[in-house]
Amino acid sequence: MAKNKIEINELRCKGCALCTVACPQGLIKMSTELNKQGFLPAMITAEDMERCSGCTLCAQVCPDVAIEVYRGV
């Protein structure tokens, strides 16, 4: 079975956290470490990535176009 993959561009993310609210499974969290721009970027662990349904809601709500979802890779 093919898996879904989420890529979050840490340098683009400004830490708005909209993706954390949009994810129906609550898989995306905010990092505790600042990125180079001084924001706390969104992140997803490898374990949580396994549970991703590939719905793309996180990418759809991201105002900085920092999230890409690859379905069935």
C-alpha positions in Angstrom: 0.0 0.0 0.0 1.4 3.4 -1.0 1.8 6.0 1.8 1.2 9.7 1.9 4.0 12.1 2.6 3.9 15.7 3.9 6.8 18.1 3.3 6.8 21.3 5.4 9.3 23.9 4.2 10.6 25.1 7.5 12.1 28.3 6.0 8.7 29.4 4.5 6.6 28.6 7.6 5.8 31.6 9.7 4.2 29.6 12.5 0.6 30.6 12.0 -0.5 27.1 13.2 -3.5 27.0 10.8 -2.4 23.6 9.6 -2.5 22.2 13.1 -6.2 23.2 13.3 -7.0 22.0 9.8 -5.5 18.5 10.2 -8.5 16.2 11.1 -6.2 13.7 12.8 -4.2 16.3 14.7 -0.9 15.0 13.2 0.8 18.4 12.7 2.4 20.1 15.7 4.4 23.3 16.2 8.2 22.9 16.7 9.8 24.1 19.9 12.8 25.4 18.0 12.9 28.6 16.0 13.7 28.6 12.3 16.2 31.0 10.7 13.4 33.7 10.5 12.6 33.4 14.2 9.3 31.5 13.9 8.2 28.2 15.4 7.5 26.2 12.2 5.0 23.4 11.8 6.3 19.8 11.9 5.2 16.2 11.6 7.0 13.2 13.0 7.7 10.1 11.0 5.3 8.1 13.2 2.5 10.6 12.6 3.3 10.7 8.8 2.4 7.0 8.8 -1.2 7.9 9.9 -1.6 10.7 7.3 -4.8 10.2 5.2 -3.5 12.5 2.4 -6.5 14.8 2.7 -4.3 17.9 1.8 -6.3 20.2 4.2 -3.0 21.3 5.8 -1.6 22.5 2.4 -4.9 24.1 1.4 -5.0 26.4 4.5 -1.3 27.3 4.5 -1.0 31.0 3.6 2.7 30.7 3.0 2.5 27.7 0.7 4.9 25.9 2.9 3.3 22.5 2.8 3.2 19.9 0.1 1.3 16.7 0.3 2.3 13.7 -1.9 -0.4 11.1 -2.0 0.4 7.5 -2.5 4.2 7.7 -2.8 
